[in-house]
Amino acid sequence: MRSPEIALPSVGAQPSTAAGVAQQYGLGTFELGNRRYLGGKSKLLEFIQTEMQKALGKTPDSLFDVFAGTGVVGYHFAAQEIPVISNDLLQHNYFGLQTFMGPQSIDLKQLAEKIVHLQNLSAKKNYFSEHFGGNFFSDSNAKKIGVMRDEIEIIASNLREKAALITSLIYAADRVANTVGHYDAFHRGQDIQTPIELKLPNILQLKSNANEAFCQDSITLAPQVKAEVAYLDPPYNSRQYSDAYHLLENLAAWEKPEVHGVAKKMDRSHLKSDFCGKAAPKTFAELISKLDTKLIMVSYNNTSESLNSRSNAAIPDEEIILSLKSRGKVSVKEVAFNGFTAGKTKKREHSERLFICKVKD
């Protein structure tokens, strides 16, 4: 593994050429943040960076984004040429991280040609349409999605190109899905007939290739990563991300498993997070003990007193502070924030807290 702790010159990102390539091939473009995602931090980026720089007294040299999700936080720093190590347990998020921040070079014209090829494929019955047509998607879109996903396995030339093609498909599918942004259920009688349209990811042409992306359990990965800052945005409550995004995970992994129930979920036992259950405080403490960083920042909202039991915070504040104090001096910063959620809670005044720990030498 490379050593991302070495500071790089603050040169900024080169202008992306994706828009020009997309226009040449008659394609639209999409950004990393063009997905609704549970607990997404797109509206808190300046708050996070400001508090990070206050704590360090400077711009960070490197960042370990431990629970990256779609990658909006890591991407914010990567766009400033700050080396970012991103990690997420779900493959559909991992492919997005590789697409927008992967270390491999990518030929945008070649990618655009393959996206056009996928878009022009004829739809036919397949695994995806059999299970997800007429519920989460229109039958025609489900047929097209499955055909395109099969073809990606054939035409992708390397990991990052495969990731980009899958990510293009996932973002496009998410736009025409018959849901409210997650896949615990679908709308009945509101079939979305808009044809699926693949777009070109608006990938920044970064001068540095020091970024890395992983799809691993955080406890396993943490001792292997050295960075100046570790940013943690763990699940807050009992709602498993593998439940909310099972369909996209199925599409990304493409192992064509059996599905069951009204929501057509596959076996997700290997994707269940200990941060969503009774083991969360102990697991959090173990993770904190394994981080090799100078600064630890933990995002966690104030849902500990929610009137909806499923929204109750899995880790009490005192447990978070106790674990962080074992590593160094702790402070807490707070900002009002109402994020996108999967359920309905009667608690209205949400806030996001940053628990900041300056690690002792």
N, C-alpha and C positions, 0 to 999 in steps of 0.2 A: 504494500500500500504506500502511495506517495505521502509525503509529509506536508500537509496543507497549512501547517502552522507558520510557515515562512511568509513574511509580508511581501506583497507585490506592489509595484508602483501604482498610484491612483491615476490610471490612464483613461478610465471610462470605457464603455462598450462602443464598438464600432456600429455605425448605422446598419440596421438590418436590411437585407436585400430581398426579403421574403415578399414584400408588397409588389415589387417590380416583377419578380418571377411569377407570382400569382396572376398578375394582370396579363402577362405574356401567355399564360396557359388558360386564361378565362376562369380562374378560380378566385374564391374569396379567401380571407385569412381568418385565423382565430388566435386569441391570446391565451396564455396559461390560465389566467383568471376568469375565463369565460364559462365557468361551471359553478352552479350553486353547490355548496358543500357544507356539511354540518361542522360548526365550529370554525369556519373559515375566518382568517385574520386580515383580509384585504383592507379593511377599514382601519386597522390598528398598526399599519406598518410604520408610520412616522413615530407613533408613540413608542413602539418597540425599539426602533433605532435610536431615538433620542435618549431613552433610558439606558440603553446599552452603552452609548458613547459617554454619558454622564458617569456611569459606573467604571468604565475603563479609562476615561480621560482622553480618549482618542477613538478613531475609527477602528473597528476590529480587524485583526489580521486574517482571521479565518473563523468559520462558523460550522458547527455540527448541528444540523436540523434533525433532531432525533425522531420526531413523529411528524414527518413532513406533510402528509396529506397530499393535496394537489401541488404543494410546493410554493405557495405564494410568498411565504416569508423568506425562504432560501433564495428564490428568484430575485427578490428585491435587492438582496445583497450581491448576488452573482452578477447582476446587471451593472454593479459598481466595480466589477473586477475583484471582488473579495472571494477567495476560494471557499466553496461550500461543499460539505459532505452531507448529502440528503439521504434519509432512510424512511421507508414505509413498509409495513408488513403486507399491504395489499398490492397485487401485481398491477392492477389498472392504474394505481397512483405511481408505482415504480416506472411504468412505461412513460408516463407523463414527465417524470423527473429526468429520465434519460433523453427524452425528446428535447426539452428546453434547456437542460443543463448538463447533458452527457459529455464526456471527454472526447468521444470519437468525432472526427470531422464528418460533415454531412453535405452531400451535393443537393442543393435545393432544386435544381432543374430536374435531376433524376428523380427526386422525390415527387415533384409536381407531375412528371410524366406518369409515374406509377399511380398517383391519386386519380388522374384522368382515366387511366386504364381501369381502375377499380370502379369508378363511377359509371363507366360504359358497359360493365358486365350485365348480362341478362339474369334476371331473377328466376329462381326456381326453388322448389321445396327442399328443405334441409333441416338439420337439427335445430337451428335457432327458430325457424318459422314454425316448426312442429310444436315447440313449447311456448314461445313468446308471441306468436302471431295471434291477433284477435283479443289480446289482453293488454300487455304492456306496449305493444306496437300494432300498427295496422298490418294486415297479412302481407301486403306488398312490400312494406318497409322491412318486415322481419325476414322475408325471403332474400331481399337484397343484402341485408346485414350479414346473414349467414354465408352467402356466396362470397362476399367481399372478404370476410374473415378467413375463410378457407384459402382464398387466393393469396392473401398476405403471407401465409406460410410458404408459398411457392416463390414469390417474387422478391422478398426482402433480401438484400445483399449483405447486411451486417446488423448488429444489435441495435444501433441507434436508428437506422432506417426502419427496421421492423417496429421499433418503439414508436416512431413518428407516424407510421401508417396505422398502427393500432390506436394510437392516441387520436388521430384524425377521425377514425371510425367511432371511437367512444364519445368524443365531443359531439359528433354529428348525431349519433344515436340518442344521446341525452337530450338533444334539442327537439326530437320528434317523439320522445317517449310519452306515454299516456299517464304521466305521474306529476307529482308536485315537487320533484327534485330528488326523491329517493325512491327505493324500490321495495318498501314494505307492503305496498298495495298499489293498485292502479285505479284510475277513474273508470267507472262503468258507464257505457252509453255515450262516451265522449272520444271516440276513436279519432286520433290525429292522422289525417290523410296526406298532410304535406310530405312530398317525397324527400327522402333523406339526401342530404347534400354534403359531400366531403369538402373540407377546406384545407388550405396549407397552413401549418403552424407557423406563426410569426416568430421564428427563431432568431435570437440576437447572435450576431457574429462576434463572439468574444475573443479577445487577444490571448487570454489565458485558457489553458485546458486543464487547470488544476482541480476542477470540480469532479466529484464522484457521486454515484447514486447506488443505493443498496436496497435490497428487499429482504430484510432479516429481522429477527426478534431483537429488540433494543438491548436487552440484557446481554445477549451474545455478542452483539456488535460493539457496544460501548467500550470495552477494554482495548479494542483494536484501533480506536480512533484518537488521535491527538489534535486538538484544535484550541484556539484561544477562548472561544465562547461555545457553550452548549445551550441551545434553545430547545426547551421541552414544551410541547403542547399536547399532553396526553388526553385520552378520552376522559370526560368529566363524570359520566354516570353509567347506568346499567345498559344503555343503548349501544349495542355492538355495531361498529362500522361495517362489519362483514354481513350483518343483517340488512342494513340500510342500502348497501351497494352490492349485494350478492350477484345481481344480474350482470353488472359491469365487470365484476371480478370473473364471472363465468366466461364472459366474452373475451376478456384479456387472456386468461389461462388457456382457454379453448381445449379443454380435456373432454368436453361433451359428456358431463356426468348426468346421472339420473337426477331429476328434480321432483319435488313433491309439494303438495298443498296448493292453496289458491294463489299464493305469491310465487310459486314455481322456484323454490329455493333448493340449492344443492347442499350437500354435506359441507358444513363450514366449521366443524369442530377444530380443525387445525389452524383456523384463523381467529379463534376466540381470544380476546385480550384479557389478561389478568387485571388490567387497569380499570375494567368495568365491573368488577365484582368485589367480594369480601377480601380477596387477597391484595387489593390495590395498594393499601398503605405499606405492606411488607414489600411488595414488588417495587414500589416507588423508592423505598429506602435502599433496596439492593441496587437499583439503577444509579441512584445518586452516588453511592459508594464506589461505583466502577468508572465514573466519568473522569477523563484525564484532560481537564480544562482549567483555565484561570478564572472564568466567570461562568456561573450557571444561572440561567433565567428560565423560570417556569410560568407559563400562562395558565391561569385557572380562574374560572368565574365564580360568582357568589351564589351558586345554586344549592348550597347546603341546607337552606331553609325553604326550598320549593314546596309548594302544596301538592305537587304531582310527585309521588314517590319514585317513579322511574327517572325523574330529573334530578333527584338528590345527588349531591356530589359524592363520588366514591371515596375521596380522600379528604378527611377533615383538615381544616387550616392548620390546626396544631400539629398534625402529623407531617404536613408539608414543611412547616417551619422547623420541627424537630430534626427531620432528615437533613435539611439544608444546613442547620447549625452544626451538624457533625462534620461539615466540610469547611465552614468559615462563617463570616459575618453576614447577617441576613437583613434585608430591608424589603418593604412592600410598597408598590406603587399601584394606584387604582385609577380607572377611567370608566365612565359610563359607556355601556355597549350592549346592544341587543342584536345578537347574531341570528343566522338562519338555523332553525331547529327542526327536528322531525316530528315533535309532538306539540301539544298545547299545555302550557303551564299557566297557573293563575298568578304566578309571581311576575310583576311587570317591571320592577326597577332592577334590571340586571347590570352588573358591572364586571369588567375584566380586571384581574389583578396580575401584576408581574411580581413574583417572588424572586428576589435577586440575591445571589450568594457570591461574595468575593472569596474565592477558595484560598485557604491558608497554604503557604508554601510547604 
